[in-house]
Structure formats: structure tokens, C-alpha cells
Amino acid sequence: MTAAGSAYSLSRDGTIHYWLPAGWFEVTPDSIEADRAVWLVRDDYAGTLTVRRVHLRAVDRADLGGEGLLQVAKLTAALETSSKPGILAREPDRTQVNGRDAVSYDVEYSGSGDRTRTMLLESGGRVYAVTALVNGGAPPEAGREIFSVLQSFLAAMRM
């Protein structure tokens, strides 16, 4: 576990430097999912922040054409909403993170009431999904706080 605000931490795959937000703890070393480069949990368990690599085959990259990250976001959003009962609450939309092209979208899960905001970024030929999850049982203000932490996390993240 890394102490909040101590220094930059290094992701499991060694490509991302990030700050641990105040009021959060790290469980990355405890994760058995190899593609989860970073996994953070809010102290009250109202939310999580994960960074995972999105694996694309070379032929898939060629099929993306000019759509790039936007097409990847459409594909990952479709997979997310089909694997659990969820709806796309906000369509994938282009944005910028630290001067890099990015795409974000939101999903709401009907069974649990969980909400996620995912940002897709590319670095060094790799695509990463940075996702903030708000637990369905969390107080209403927790969602705004967790999505705000996502923005701060992204602003401080170095790839």
C-alpha cells in the first residue's frame, strides 16, 4: 500500500506514473488481473479507480481506420454493457487529457446502480482505459467527488 501524496507510484506494467489521491488506498498488488495496471479504492469503499490495458490485435488496429480511440471506445462500451446489465448513459466523445487525444463515456448498471466513467488514452502504441466506478449504494455526492478525483488523477498521471 502506498501512502497518499508521498510520491509518484509506478503502475504494475511500469508505463504509468501516478499520484495516490488523498482518501484512497492501493490494492493493485492484490489484484490477480494482469491487465489491471492500477487499482485504487476509496477509503469508504464508495468507489474505485482502475487503469487497465485494452488489448488490440494488429489486424484490429487496421480495421479502426480514422476512428482510432473513438472506435475502441464504442467497442469497449458495447462489451461493458453486454457483459452486465447496463446502459450507455453518455456516448463515447472525444476530449483531451494532458494534451493527448482521449475518448470518454459513462455507463450505468441497472442491477447494482453502479456508475462508471471511462477515459481511453493511447501511449506508446498501447491503449489504456482509466475507469472511475461509483458504487450504487454510495451517497449522491460521492459520484461528483469520485468523478472529480478521476479528473485530478488524469491531470497528474504521466505516461
N, CA, C and O of each residue as an XYZ file, in Angstrom:
636
protein
N       0.852     -1.167      0.000
C       0.000      0.000      0.000
C       0.902      1.234      0.000
O       1.869      1.304      0.759
N       0.580      2.202     -0.853
C       1.354      3.424     -0.959
C       0.669      4.526     -0.165
O      -0.556      4.639     -0.203
N       1.429      5.332      0.546
C       0.864      6.432      1.315
C       0.407      7.542      0.389
O       1.100      7.883     -0.570
N      -0.769      8.112      0.674
C      -1.315      9.177     -0.158
C      -0.379     10.373     -0.188
O       0.134     10.801      0.846
N      -0.162     10.908     -1.386
C       0.603     12.119     -1.545
C       2.097     11.977     -1.344
O       2.804     12.985     -1.374
N       2.617     10.763     -1.138
C       4.035     10.598     -0.828
C       4.923     10.875     -2.033
O       5.881     11.639     -1.922
N       4.638     10.289     -3.147
C       5.428     10.456     -4.363
C       4.681      9.751     -5.483
O       3.655      9.107     -5.263
N       5.218      9.888     -6.682
C       4.603      9.154     -7.785
C       4.798      7.661     -7.559
O       5.858      7.213     -7.122
N       3.758      6.909     -7.865
C       3.833      5.453     -7.858
C       3.956      4.998     -9.305
O       3.620      5.739    -10.228
N       4.434      3.788     -9.494
C       4.599      3.221    -10.829
C       3.599      2.092    -11.023
O       3.451      1.228    -10.159
N       2.916      2.103    -12.160
C       1.921      1.073    -12.447
C       2.565     -0.302    -12.522
O       3.779     -0.432    -12.685
N       1.737     -1.313    -12.402
C       2.200     -2.691    -12.440
C       2.988     -2.989    -13.708
O       3.962     -3.741    -13.664
N       2.580     -2.406    -14.850
C       3.272     -2.685    -16.109
C       4.454     -1.749    -16.353
O       5.132     -1.856    -17.375
N       4.702     -0.832    -15.417
C       5.873      0.025    -15.489
C       5.792      1.167    -16.479
O       6.816      1.775    -16.789
N       4.594      1.485    -16.994
C       4.489      2.541    -18.009
C       3.812      3.814    -17.516
O       3.896      4.845    -18.182
N       3.149      3.768    -16.378
C       2.374      4.919    -15.908
C       2.853      5.339    -14.523
O       2.987      4.514    -13.619
N       3.108      6.636    -14.375
C       3.413      7.219    -13.070
C       2.172      7.968    -12.612
O       1.569      8.701    -13.396
N       1.780      7.795    -11.350
C       0.542      8.408    -10.863
C       0.657      8.737     -9.381
O       1.471      8.164     -8.657
N      -0.184      9.680     -8.948
C      -0.303     10.026     -7.531
C      -1.470      9.241     -6.943
O      -2.489      9.040     -7.603
N      -1.314      8.807     -5.716
C      -2.416      8.180     -4.986
C      -3.246      9.309     -4.381
O      -2.732     10.077     -3.567
N      -4.522      9.427     -4.762
C      -5.343     10.517     -4.218
C      -5.532     10.380     -2.711
O      -5.562      9.270     -2.178
N      -5.660     11.520     -2.029
C      -5.944     11.513     -0.592
C      -7.290     10.829     -0.358
O      -8.243     11.063     -1.102
N      -7.371      9.998      0.657
C      -8.615      9.293      0.968
C      -8.810      8.013      0.164
O      -9.899      7.439      0.164
N      -7.762      7.567     -0.518
C      -7.815      6.351     -1.322
C      -6.664      5.444     -0.914
O      -5.656      5.920     -0.392
N      -6.805      4.139     -1.147
C      -5.698      3.215     -0.916
C      -5.524      2.321     -2.128
O      -6.443      2.142     -2.927
N      -4.329      1.766     -2.251
C      -3.984      0.972     -3.423
C      -4.111     -0.517     -3.139
O      -3.664     -1.009     -2.103
N      -4.734     -1.229     -4.086
C      -4.860     -2.682     -3.978
C      -4.303     -3.378     -5.217
O      -4.539     -4.568     -5.425
N      -3.566     -2.635     -6.038
C      -3.004     -3.196     -7.264
C      -2.237     -4.487     -7.009
O      -2.462     -5.468     -7.719
N      -1.333     -4.529     -6.018
C      -0.572     -5.763     -5.801
C      -1.452     -6.965     -5.452
O      -1.051     -8.108     -5.667
N      -2.646     -6.713     -4.916
C      -3.551     -7.797     -4.536
C      -4.410     -8.299     -5.684
O      -5.069     -9.331     -5.559
N      -4.410     -7.576     -6.808
C      -5.241     -7.941     -7.950
C      -4.622     -9.112     -8.708
O      -3.417     -9.147     -8.954
N      -5.471    -10.063     -9.070
C      -4.978    -11.189     -9.869
C      -5.113    -10.918    -11.365
O      -4.615    -11.690    -12.184
N      -5.787     -9.819    -11.724
C      -5.957     -9.478    -13.132
C      -4.700     -8.805    -13.654
O      -4.384     -7.683    -13.256
N      -3.993     -9.469    -14.526
C      -2.708     -8.977    -15.030
C      -2.846     -7.707    -15.850
O      -1.911     -6.909    -15.896
N      -4.005     -7.491    -16.512
C      -4.143     -6.301    -17.348
C      -4.522     -5.062    -16.539
O      -4.590     -3.962    -17.087
N      -4.769     -5.234    -15.238
C      -5.098     -4.094    -14.381
C      -3.795     -3.482    -13.889
O      -3.178     -3.989    -12.953
N      -3.373     -2.377    -14.530
C      -2.091     -1.747    -14.212
C      -2.145     -0.987    -12.891
O      -1.145     -0.907    -12.179
N      -3.310     -0.429    -12.561
C      -3.510      0.313    -11.316
C      -4.915      0.009    -10.817
O      -5.860     -0.065    -11.602
N      -5.046     -0.167     -9.486
C      -6.367     -0.363     -8.885
C      -6.364      0.343     -7.546
O      -5.639     -0.042     -6.630
N      -7.189      1.390     -7.439
C      -7.297      2.187     -6.219
C      -8.722      2.117     -5.695
O      -9.673      2.028     -6.471
N      -8.866      2.158     -4.366
C     -10.177      2.077     -3.725
C     -10.327      3.253     -2.765
O      -9.408      3.573     -2.011
N     -11.482      3.885     -2.800
C     -11.757      4.982     -1.861
C     -11.893      4.397     -0.462
O     -12.400      3.288     -0.294
N     -11.439      5.146      0.543
C     -11.425      4.652      1.929
C     -12.774      4.147      2.421
O     -12.826      3.201      3.208
N     -13.879      4.766      1.970
C     -15.206      4.334      2.419
C     -15.829      3.295      1.473
O     -16.999      2.940      1.617
N     -15.048      2.820      0.517
C     -15.469      1.807     -0.463
C     -16.605      2.288     -1.371
O     -17.288      1.469     -1.987
N     -16.813      3.598     -1.459
C     -17.865      4.144     -2.316
C     -17.457      4.132     -3.788
O     -18.307      4.289     -4.665
N     -16.164      3.946     -4.067
C     -15.737      3.955     -5.456
C     -14.357      3.367     -5.652
O     -13.607      3.138     -4.703
N     -14.047      3.128     -6.921
C     -12.730      2.619     -7.302
C     -12.234      3.386     -8.522
O     -13.007      3.993     -9.263
N     -10.930      3.338     -8.701
C     -10.276      3.870     -9.885
C      -9.382      2.768    -10.424
O      -8.550      2.234     -9.691
N      -9.539      2.419    -11.690
C      -8.688      1.391    -12.283
C      -8.081      1.899    -13.584
O      -8.679      2.691    -14.312
N      -6.896      1.422    -13.842
C      -6.248      1.650    -15.132
C      -5.941      0.265    -15.673
O      -5.228     -0.515    -15.041
N      -6.481     -0.035    -16.844
C      -6.218     -1.348    -17.432
C      -5.861     -1.166    -18.895
O      -6.319     -0.241    -19.566
N      -5.045     -2.062    -19.354
C      -4.650     -2.032    -20.762
C      -5.747     -2.674    -21.601
O      -6.292     -3.717    -21.237
N      -6.062     -2.048    -22.717
C      -7.022     -2.592    -23.674
C      -6.182     -3.269    -24.746
O      -5.397     -2.615    -25.431
N      -6.345     -4.571    -24.890
C      -5.536     -5.343    -25.831
C      -6.197     -5.366    -27.203
O      -7.360     -5.744    -27.348
N      -5.433     -4.956    -28.198
C      -5.899     -4.963    -29.581
C      -4.923     -5.767    -30.417
O      -3.708     -5.625    -30.273
N      -5.444     -6.602    -31.282
C      -4.578     -7.310    -32.227
C      -4.207     -6.365    -33.352
O      -4.915     -5.391    -33.609
N      -3.107     -6.644    -34.018
C      -2.630     -5.789    -35.110
C      -3.700     -5.621    -36.188
O      -3.885     -4.523    -36.713
N      -4.403     -6.702    -36.519
C      -5.433     -6.611    -37.552
C      -6.572     -5.712    -37.076
O      -7.171     -5.008    -37.889
N      -6.884     -5.718    -35.787
C      -7.935     -4.855    -35.259
C      -7.572     -3.384    -35.446
O      -8.434     -2.572    -35.784
N      -6.308     -3.037    -35.229
C      -5.858     -1.651    -35.386
C      -6.095     -1.173    -36.818
O      -6.529     -0.042    -37.034
N      -5.812     -2.030    -37.786
C      -6.007     -1.656    -39.183
C      -7.489     -1.445    -39.475
O      -7.844     -0.582    -40.277
N      -8.344     -2.215    -38.842
C      -9.781     -2.104    -39.062
C     -10.387     -0.825    -38.474
O     -11.500     -0.442    -38.838
N      -9.659     -0.164    -37.568
C     -10.189      1.030    -36.918
C     -10.252      2.222    -37.850
O     -11.034      3.144    -37.624
N      -9.446      2.217    -38.885
C      -9.434      3.331    -39.830
C      -9.125      4.638    -39.129
O      -8.276      4.677    -38.239
N      -9.797      5.704    -39.516
C      -9.564      7.020    -38.937
C     -10.246      7.240    -37.606
O     -10.031      8.265    -36.959
N     -11.067      6.290    -37.188
C     -11.817      6.459    -35.945
C     -10.938      6.296    -34.703
O     -11.211      6.929    -33.683
N      -9.900      5.473    -34.756
C      -8.963      5.308    -33.657
C      -9.614      5.048    -32.318
O     -10.388      4.103    -32.164
N      -9.291      5.905    -31.336
C      -9.786      5.723    -29.970
C     -11.302      5.766    -29.884
O     -11.892      5.086    -29.045
N     -11.936      6.548    -30.733
C     -13.401      6.619    -30.699
C     -14.002      5.257    -31.008
O     -14.955      4.840    -30.351
N     -13.461      4.561    -31.995
C     -13.956      3.227    -32.337
C     -13.655      2.230    -31.218
O     -14.487      1.377    -30.907
N     -12.475      2.334    -30.615
C     -12.126      1.458    -29.479
C     -13.115      1.694    -28.341
O     -13.572      0.742    -27.707
N     -13.446      2.956    -28.080
C     -14.401      3.275    -27.012
C     -15.777      2.686    -27.309
O     -16.437      2.165    -26.409
N     -16.206      2.763    -28.547
C     -17.502      2.185    -28.912
C     -17.501      0.676    -28.673
O     -18.479      0.114    -28.179
N     -16.397      0.031    -29.029
C     -16.289     -1.417    -28.830
C     -16.251     -1.781    -27.350
O     -16.961     -2.692    -26.924
N     -15.427     -1.080    -26.555
C     -15.335     -1.415    -25.123
C     -16.636     -1.092    -24.405
O     -17.034     -1.832    -23.505
N     -17.311     -0.006    -24.777
C     -18.598      0.328    -24.164
C     -19.633     -0.745    -24.477
O     -20.414     -1.128    -23.606
N     -19.644     -1.229    -25.709
C     -20.583     -2.293    -26.085
C     -20.297     -3.568    -25.298
O     -21.224     -4.249    -24.859
N     -19.024     -3.890    -25.119
C     -18.672     -5.075    -24.320
C     -19.103     -4.907    -22.866
O     -19.629     -5.842    -22.261
N     -18.883     -3.724    -22.310
C     -19.260     -3.481    -20.915
C     -20.763     -3.595    -20.702
O     -21.205     -4.212    -19.733
N     -21.547     -3.011    -21.592
C     -22.998     -3.030    -21.406
C     -23.613     -4.382    -21.737
O     -24.741     -4.664    -21.334
N     -22.884     -5.222    -22.466
C     -23.424     -6.555    -22.765
C     -23.000     -7.585    -21.721
O     -23.669     -8.605    -21.556
N     -21.891     -7.332    -21.011
C     -21.419     -8.311    -20.027
C     -22.163     -8.192    -18.702
O     -22.262     -9.171    -17.962
N     -22.685     -7.015    -18.395
C     -23.507     -6.785    -17.200
C     -24.717     -5.990    -17.668
O     -24.641     -5.301    -18.685
N     -25.835     -6.070    -16.944
C     -26.990     -5.285    -17.393
C     -26.735     -3.794    -17.193
O     -26.907     -3.265    -16.095
N     -26.325     -3.128    -18.265
C     -26.018     -1.706    -18.179
C     -26.459     -0.970    -19.415
O     -26.714     -1.567    -20.462
N     -26.547      0.342    -19.279
C     -26.882      1.187    -20.418
C     -25.795      2.241    -20.582
O     -25.168      2.671    -19.615
N     -25.596      2.632    -21.796
C     -24.640      3.681    -22.099
C     -25.317      5.008    -21.749
O     -26.210      5.457    -22.467
N     -24.897      5.628    -20.658
C     -25.514      6.867    -20.180
C     -24.967      8.090    -20.910
O     -25.644      9.113    -21.004
N     -23.747      7.986    -21.426
C     -23.152      9.063    -22.213
C     -22.324      8.419    -23.301
O     -21.397      7.658    -23.025
N     -22.665      8.730    -24.544
C     -21.983      8.157    -25.709
C     -20.493      8.518    -25.709
O     -20.111      9.565    -25.186
N     -19.656      7.662    -26.289
C     -18.235      7.999    -26.414
C     -18.049      9.329    -27.130
O     -18.652      9.587    -28.172
N     -17.194     10.168    -26.540
C     -16.981     11.516    -27.042
C     -15.505     11.868    -26.935
O     -14.852     11.554    -25.940
N     -14.991     12.515    -27.959
C     -13.577     12.915    -27.965
C     -13.332     14.036    -26.966
O     -14.178     14.905    -26.754
N     -12.136     13.991    -26.350
C     -11.715     15.016    -25.404
C     -10.191     15.051    -25.384
O      -9.547     14.370    -26.183
N      -9.613     15.828    -24.489
C      -8.164     15.911    -24.329
C      -7.812     15.658    -22.868
O      -8.534     16.080    -21.965
N      -6.692     14.964    -22.642
C      -6.142     14.753    -21.308
C      -4.656     15.042    -21.397
O      -3.924     14.340    -22.094
N      -4.211     16.068    -20.696
C      -2.792     16.451    -20.718
C      -2.268     16.620    -22.135
O      -1.146     16.212    -22.434
N      -3.072     17.217    -23.010
C      -2.656     17.451    -24.385
C      -2.730     16.235    -25.292
O      -2.354     16.310    -26.462
N      -3.208     15.125    -24.769
C      -3.361     13.890    -25.563
C      -4.821     13.720    -25.956
O      -5.731     14.100    -25.219
N      -5.023     13.138    -27.142
C      -6.379     12.773    -27.542
C      -6.886     11.689    -26.607
O      -6.142     10.789    -26.217
N      -8.147     11.784    -26.256
C      -8.786     10.798    -25.386
C     -10.252     10.696    -25.783
O     -10.770     11.544    -26.509
N     -10.908      9.658    -25.306
C     -12.344      9.478    -25.522
C     -12.933      9.040    -24.185
O     -12.348      8.218    -23.480
N     -14.098      9.596    -23.841
C     -14.739      9.210    -22.579
C     -16.186      8.809    -22.822
O     -16.816      9.227    -23.794
N     -16.696      7.984    -21.909
C     -18.106      7.585    -21.934
C     -18.514      7.157    -20.531
O     -17.663      6.841    -19.699
N     -19.830      7.147    -20.270
C     -20.381      6.752    -18.983
C     -21.329      5.576    -19.169
O     -22.039      5.481    -20.170
N     -21.327      4.677    -18.181
C     -22.231      3.533    -18.180
C     -22.932      3.481    -16.822
O     -22.313      3.728    -15.787
N     -24.237      3.155    -16.831
C     -25.000      2.936    -15.603
C     -25.506      1.503    -15.613
O     -26.033      1.023    -16.616
N     -25.337      0.821    -14.472
C     -25.713     -0.588    -14.358
C     -27.013     -0.702    -13.577
O     -27.097     -0.274    -12.425
N     -28.029     -1.283    -14.214
C     -29.368     -1.312    -13.649
C     -29.479     -2.176    -12.399
O     -30.172     -1.787    -11.458
N     -28.833     -3.313    -12.355
C     -28.968     -4.200    -11.199
C     -28.356     -3.634     -9.932
O     -28.975     -3.678     -8.869
N     -27.155     -3.108    -10.034
C     -26.421     -2.650     -8.861
C     -26.553     -1.158     -8.601
O     -26.337     -0.703     -7.478
N     -26.906     -0.391     -9.629
C     -26.927      1.060     -9.502
C     -25.551      1.685     -9.628
O     -25.398      2.898     -9.483
N     -24.533      0.847     -9.901
C     -23.171      1.361    -10.091
C     -23.134      2.254    -11.319
O     -23.914      2.073    -12.254
N     -22.209      3.233    -11.311
C     -21.977      4.108    -12.458
C     -20.485      4.142    -12.733
O     -19.676      4.126    -11.805
N     -20.123      4.188    -14.000
C     -18.709      4.303    -14.357
C     -18.511      5.432    -15.360
O     -19.385      5.745    -16.167
N     -17.345      6.019    -15.276
C     -16.872      6.949    -16.306
C     -15.529      6.402    -16.752
O     -14.631      6.199    -15.935
N     -15.391      6.165    -18.047
C     -14.158      5.603    -18.603
C     -13.535      6.592    -19.567
O     -14.217      7.193    -20.396
N     -12.219      6.752    -19.441
C     -11.431      7.576    -20.354
C     -10.438      6.649    -21.041
O      -9.698      5.925    -20.375
N     -10.421      6.670    -22.363
C      -9.458      5.880    -23.125
C      -8.347      6.794    -23.625
O      -8.606      7.860    -24.184
N      -7.091      6.355    -23.413
C      -5.907      7.103    -23.824
C      -4.945      6.168    -24.508
O      -4.939      4.966    -24.242
N      -4.127      6.714    -25.391
C      -3.108      5.900    -26.055
C      -1.738      6.453    -25.692
O      -1.532      7.666    -25.641
N      -0.812      5.546    -25.442
C       0.565      5.938    -25.140
C       1.500      4.832    -25.595
O       1.327      3.671    -25.223
N       2.480      5.189    -26.389
C       3.477      4.226    -26.833
C       2.881      3.024    -27.540
O       3.372      1.906    -27.380
N       1.827      3.237    -28.322
C       1.201      2.135    -29.043
C       0.265      1.296    -28.186
O      -0.326      0.337    -28.682
N       0.119      1.636    -26.917
C      -0.799      0.923    -26.023
C      -2.017      1.788    -25.744
O      -1.915      3.012    -25.665
N      -3.172      1.146    -25.596
C      -4.400      1.846    -25.241
C      -4.743      1.472    -23.807
O      -4.739      0.298    -23.437
N      -5.043      2.498    -23.004
C      -5.416      2.290    -21.604
C      -6.806      2.828    -21.354
O      -7.184      3.870    -21.889
N      -7.574      2.111    -20.531
C      -8.878      2.561    -20.060
C      -8.722      2.929    -18.595
O      -8.370      2.089    -17.767
N      -8.988      4.193    -18.284
C      -8.954      4.667    -16.901
C     -10.414      4.822    -16.491
O     -11.138      5.638    -17.061
N     -10.847      4.040    -15.501
C     -12.262      3.984    -15.141
C     -12.480      4.319    -13.676
O     -11.825      3.767    -12.792
N     -13.412      5.236    -13.434
C     -13.878      5.536    -12.079
C     -15.232      4.865    -11.921
O     -16.127      5.053    -12.745
N     -15.379      4.084    -10.862
C     -16.649      3.416    -10.565
C     -17.218      4.012     -9.297
O     -16.520      4.132     -8.291
N     -18.492      4.388     -9.345
C     -19.219      4.862     -8.176
C     -20.157      3.745     -7.759
O     -21.032      3.341     -8.524
N     -19.975      3.249     -6.550
C     -20.802      2.180     -6.013
C     -22.258      2.641     -5.943
O     -22.545      3.759     -5.514
N     -23.169      1.770     -6.367
C     -24.592      2.105     -6.386
C     -25.151      2.495     -5.030
O     -26.130      3.238     -4.962
N     -24.553      2.012     -3.948
C     -25.025      2.345     -2.607
C     -24.376      3.571     -2.013
O     -24.647      3.914     -0.862
N     -23.526      4.242     -2.769
C     -22.811      5.411     -2.266
C     -23.755      6.611     -2.150
O     -24.735      6.700     -2.889
N     -23.465      7.536     -1.225
C     -24.282      8.748     -1.126
C     -24.223      9.556     -2.429
O     -23.233      9.460     -3.155
N     -25.250     10.343     -2.741
C     -25.310     11.073     -4.007
C     -24.087     11.951     -4.285
O     -23.637     12.019     -5.429
N     -23.547     12.612     -3.282
C     -22.402     13.496     -3.502
C     -21.123     12.723     -3.823
O     -20.175     13.302     -4.355
N     -21.080     11.438     -3.513
C     -19.887     10.627     -3.776
C     -19.588     10.559     -5.272
O     -18.420     10.548     -5.660
N     -20.601     10.512     -6.107
C     -20.395     10.436     -7.549
C     -19.626     11.637     -8.073
O     -18.665     11.488     -8.828
N     -20.051     12.826     -7.671
C     -19.347     14.046     -8.100
C     -17.902     14.030     -7.603
O     -16.985     14.378     -8.346
N     -17.699     13.627     -6.353
C     -16.355     13.601     -5.776
C     -15.465     12.587     -6.504
O     -14.312     12.888     -6.813
N     -15.986     11.403     -6.774
C     -15.197     10.350     -7.423
C     -14.851     10.740     -8.856
O     -13.724     10.516     -9.299
N     -15.806     11.324     -9.590
C     -15.505     11.755    -10.953
C     -14.531     12.934    -10.953
O     -13.754     13.097    -11.894
N     -14.570     13.748     -9.910
C     -13.593     14.831     -9.768
C     -12.198     14.270     -9.493
O     -11.209     14.775    -10.023
N     -12.119     13.233     -8.669
C     -10.836     12.573     -8.393
C     -10.289     11.963     -9.683
O      -9.080     11.992     -9.914
N     -11.162     11.414    -10.522
C     -10.732     10.875    -11.818
C     -10.031     11.962    -12.622
O      -8.958     11.723    -13.175
N     -10.620     13.152    -12.694
C     -10.014     14.250    -13.451
C      -8.657     14.642    -12.870
O      -7.710     14.874    -13.621
N      -8.552     14.719    -11.548
C      -7.282     15.064    -10.899
C      -6.238     13.982    -11.131
O      -5.069     14.277    -11.380
N      -6.666     12.735    -11.047
C      -5.772     11.592    -11.277
C      -5.208     11.668    -12.691
O      -4.005     11.506    -12.894
N      -6.080     11.914    -13.669
C      -5.645     12.001    -15.065
C      -4.694     13.181    -15.285
O      -3.717     13.064    -16.025
N      -4.983     14.316    -14.643
C      -4.154     15.509    -14.810
C      -2.728     15.271    -14.285
O      -1.763     15.806    -14.830
N      -2.610     14.463    -13.225
C      -1.292     14.210    -12.618
C      -0.584     13.000    -13.221
O       0.620     12.836    -13.027
N      -1.309     12.152    -13.947
C      -0.761     10.919    -14.487
C       0.262     11.205    -15.583
O       0.060     12.083    -16.422
N       1.358     10.455    -15.565
C       2.398     10.579    -16.605
C       2.572      9.240    -17.280
O       2.743      8.212    -16.626
N       2.525      9.267    -18.623
C       2.632      8.020    -19.383
C       3.903      8.068    -20.224
O       4.200      7.119    -20.950
